[in-house]
Amino acid sequence: MTVSRRRFLSGAAVGAAGTALTAGVLAEGARVDAAAGGGQPSTTPVFPFHGEHQSGILTPAPADRQAASCFAAFDVTAANRAELADLMRTLTDRARRLTAGGPPADPGPSHPPADSAVLGPDIPADGLTVTTGVGASLFDQRYGLAARKPAHLTPMRIFPDDSPDPAWMHGDLLLQLCAHNPDTIHHAIRDITRHTRGGLQLRWRIQGYNSPARPSGTGRNLLGFKDGTANPTGSDAAGLIWVDSPEEPAWTRGGTYQVVRLIRMLVEFWDRVSIAEQENMFGRRRESGAPLDGTKEFDTPDYAADPDATVTPATAHIRLANPRTPDTANQQLLRRSYNYDLGIDPNGNLAAGHIFTCFQQDIQRQFETIQTRLAGEPLTDYVQPFGGGYFFVLPGVTGTEDWYARTLLS
């Protein structure tokens, strides 16, 4: 994509309202713990770019050191459907090159360099994945796609305990970037925005991080508790996330619905709460991650043996989120969440929290049903969801001649 200086500056002005806050507070960047020896991971796998499904969904998450992330939502500014297709081809090409790694092209001394050199002269793959989704707003009148919208894709629902900030919500297109190191994330988003400036304008952006398991098992959120212990794995996860319903447009096969919720955690307030009260709110032991009726992190809570909720409170987060009944089994979803730190707010309080993201076949059946059960839980006094959106993650790019959204736009 090419763009004149005049259009570049015009586009920057259009996006200023949604990104002014971001520009100031994201200087903190992501905090990624280094390997035990203080360097980069001993192995940096190249995750496959081509396939039926996109990488970055079932790809091994932060426990395997893909601990840096960026979630960037864009407004699409392509003038028509043909330009949108060109944009998607360009985005596909950049994602394919960045995830593979290797030396950038040499345009010659009379041209701007082809790469920022943030990662040096030979770009490492560094476990980078680029996962691309589209929002409900892309299916408005601009590109003639209304009849092809995924069946369960809507603007993000606002729940009773939310504190929505329009500057941090929705978007025509979402990129989820995950890698081992934060400079890889910075390099990738910088490269992508450079090549797509004529068709995409950043709406909001947030970087995330996760630390190694301490001392073992699942990583922790900024409230100090292990996060994602009960995540489904393997075939159980696959059966909950990939779209396969006949009510969906044929082009969606191989895709999945993604929810992103930006949740501020009032950590200073939380730190004044007794450990017993904290554990009752979560339904787990803070030190080990074990359920209150168990001894190890991955023990399965037995709510049937505790019908009066004398051990695990009826309002505990894990009991509300997953009651573990036959009727709620198909409401489970796959989580892939990160922590964030935006420095301080205007009142001098820590502006830190959680980037909750999950994948599922049906947002209403899964995420919204669970979130409705969680309404009014005790944890709502300590968290403030303020942004994010609903997106449909496109089917995978199957080969070198394929590109993002080809089956949607063809």
ChimeraX attribute file (.defattr): number of C-alpha atoms within 10 A of each C-alpha:
attribute: neighborCount
match mode: 1-to-1
recipient: residues
	/A:1	15
	/A:2	12
	/A:3	15
	/A:4	10
	/A:5	9
	/A:6	9
	/A:7	13
	/A:8	14
	/A:9	11
	/A:10	11
	/A:11	19
	/A:12	15
	/A:13	11
	/A:14	13
	/A:15	16
	/A:16	16
	/A:17	13
	/A:18	17
	/A:19	18
	/A:20	13
	/A:21	13
	/A:22	18
	/A:23	12
	/A:24	11
	/A:25	16
	/A:26	16
	/A:27	12
	/A:28	13
	/A:29	20
	/A:30	25
	/A:31	18
	/A:32	19
	/A:33	18
	/A:34	16
	/A:35	12
	/A:36	9
	/A:37	8
	/A:38	8
	/A:39	9
	/A:40	15
	/A:41	18
	/A:42	8
	/A:43	9
	/A:44	16
	/A:45	14
	/A:46	15
	/A:47	17
	/A:48	17
	/A:49	26
	/A:50	16
	/A:51	13
	/A:52	14
	/A:53	22
	/A:54	26
	/A:55	21
	/A:56	23
	/A:57	22
	/A:58	17
	/A:59	16
	/A:60	13
	/A:61	19
	/A:62	23
	/A:63	15
	/A:64	13
	/A:65	24
	/A:66	28
	/A:67	26
	/A:68	29
	/A:69	32
	/A:70	26
	/A:71	21
	/A:72	20
	/A:73	28
	/A:74	22
	/A:75	20
	/A:76	22
	/A:77	18
	/A:78	20
	/A:79	12
	/A:80	11
	/A:81	15
	/A:82	13
	/A:83	16
	/A:84	19
	/A:85	19
	/A:86	16
	/A:87	23
	/A:88	20
	/A:89	19
	/A:90	19
	/A:91	20
	/A:92	22
	/A:93	17
	/A:94	19
	/A:95	22
	/A:96	19
	/A:97	15
	/A:98	25
	/A:99	22
	/A:100	20
	/A:101	16
	/A:102	13
	/A:103	12
	/A:104	16
	/A:105	9
	/A:106	11
	/A:107	11
	/A:108	9
	/A:109	7
	/A:110	6
	/A:111	8
	/A:112	10
	/A:113	13
	/A:114	12
	/A:115	20
	/A:116	14
	/A:117	12
	/A:118	13
	/A:119	14
	/A:120	10
	/A:121	12
	/A:122	12
	/A:123	20
	/A:124	18
	/A:125	20
	/A:126	25
	/A:127	26
	/A:128	31
	/A:129	31
	/A:130	26
	/A:131	22
	/A:132	26
	/A:133	24
	/A:134	27
	/A:135	27
	/A:136	22
	/A:137	20
	/A:138	18
	/A:139	18
	/A:140	13
	/A:141	9
	/A:142	14
	/A:143	16
	/A:144	13
	/A:145	14
	/A:146	14
	/A:147	10
	/A:148	15
	/A:149	22
	/A:150	24
	/A:151	13
	/A:152	18
	/A:153	20
	/A:154	17
	/A:155	15
	/A:156	20
	/A:157	11
	/A:158	13
	/A:159	14
	/A:160	9
	/A:161	16
	/A:162	16
	/A:163	15
	/A:164	16
	/A:165	11
	/A:166	12
	/A:167	18
	/A:168	22
	/A:169	21
	/A:170	25
	/A:171	26
	/A:172	22
	/A:173	24
	/A:174	29
	/A:175	20
	/A:176	22
	/A:177	25
	/A:178	31
	/A:179	27
	/A:180	27
	/A:181	24
	/A:182	22
	/A:183	15
	/A:184	24
	/A:185	26
	/A:186	18
	/A:187	17
	/A:188	26
	/A:189	20
	/A:190	14
	/A:191	17
	/A:192	19
	/A:193	17
	/A:194	15
	/A:195	18
	/A:196	22
	/A:197	22
	/A:198	21
	/A:199	23
	/A:200	23
	/A:201	24
	/A:202	22
	/A:203	26
	/A:204	27
	/A:205	20
	/A:206	20
	/A:207	27
	/A:208	26
	/A:209	27
	/A:210	25
	/A:211	21
	/A:212	20
	/A:213	14
	/A:214	12
	/A:215	9
	/A:216	10
	/A:217	17
	/A:218	22
	/A:219	21
	/A:220	21
	/A:221	20
	/A:222	20
	/A:223	19
	/A:224	15
	/A:225	19
	/A:226	23
	/A:227	19
	/A:228	15
	/A:229	16
	/A:230	17
	/A:231	13
	/A:232	16
	/A:233	11
	/A:234	8
	/A:235	8
	/A:236	13
	/A:237	18
	/A:238	17
	/A:239	16
	/A:240	22
	/A:241	24
	/A:242	21
	/A:243	24
	/A:244	17
	/A:245	13
	/A:246	8
	/A:247	10
	/A:248	15
	/A:249	16
	/A:250	15
	/A:251	18
	/A:252	23
	/A:253	19
	/A:254	19
	/A:255	24
	/A:256	27
	/A:257	25
	/A:258	27
	/A:259	20
	/A:260	23
	/A:261	20
	/A:262	23
	/A:263	21
	/A:264	24
	/A:265	25
	/A:266	19
	/A:267	18
	/A:268	12
	/A:269	11
	/A:270	18
	/A:271	12
	/A:272	9
	/A:273	10
	/A:274	9
	/A:275	13
	/A:276	10
	/A:277	11
	/A:278	22
	/A:279	21
	/A:280	21
	/A:281	21
	/A:282	25
	/A:283	25
	/A:284	26
	/A:285	22
	/A:286	20
	/A:287	13
	/A:288	18
	/A:289	26
	/A:290	20
	/A:291	25
	/A:292	21
	/A:293	18
	/A:294	15
	/A:295	14
	/A:296	15
	/A:297	21
	/A:298	15
	/A:299	15
	/A:300	14
	/A:301	20
	/A:302	16
	/A:303	18
	/A:304	11
	/A:305	10
	/A:306	14
	/A:307	12
	/A:308	11
	/A:309	14
	/A:310	8
	/A:311	15
	/A:312	25
	/A:313	21
	/A:314	20
	/A:315	20
	/A:316	21
	/A:317	22
	/A:318	21
	/A:319	22
	/A:320	20
	/A:321	19
	/A:322	16
	/A:323	19
	/A:324	18
	/A:325	10
	/A:326	7
	/A:327	8
	/A:328	15
	/A:329	13
	/A:330	15
	/A:331	21
	/A:332	24
	/A:333	27
	/A:334	23
	/A:335	23
	/A:336	21
	/A:337	22
	/A:338	27
	/A:339	26
	/A:340	29
	/A:341	23
	/A:342	21
	/A:343	16
	/A:344	13
	/A:345	11
	/A:346	7
	/A:347	7
	/A:348	8
	/A:349	12
	/A:350	17
	/A:351	18
	/A:352	19
	/A:353	24
	/A:354	23
	/A:355	27
	/A:356	17
	/A:357	20
	/A:358	22
	/A:359	28
	/A:360	28
	/A:361	25
	/A:362	23
	/A:363	25
	/A:364	16
	/A:365	16
	/A:366	21
	/A:367	22
	/A:368	17
	/A:369	15
	/A:370	20
	/A:371	14
	/A:372	13
	/A:373	16
	/A:374	21
	/A:375	15
	/A:376	13
	/A:377	16
	/A:378	17
	/A:379	18
	/A:380	15
	/A:381	13
	/A:382	14
	/A:383	21
	/A:384	19
	/A:385	22
	/A:386	19
	/A:387	23
	/A:388	29
	/A:389	24
	/A:390	27
	/A:391	31
	/A:392	28
	/A:393	29
	/A:394	24
	/A:395	27
	/A:396	22
	/A:397	22
	/A:398	15
	/A:399	11
	/A:400	11
	/A:401	7
	/A:402	15
	/A:403	22
	/A:404	24
	/A:405	23
	/A:406	15
	/A:407	14
	/A:408	16
	/A:409	16
	/A:410	9
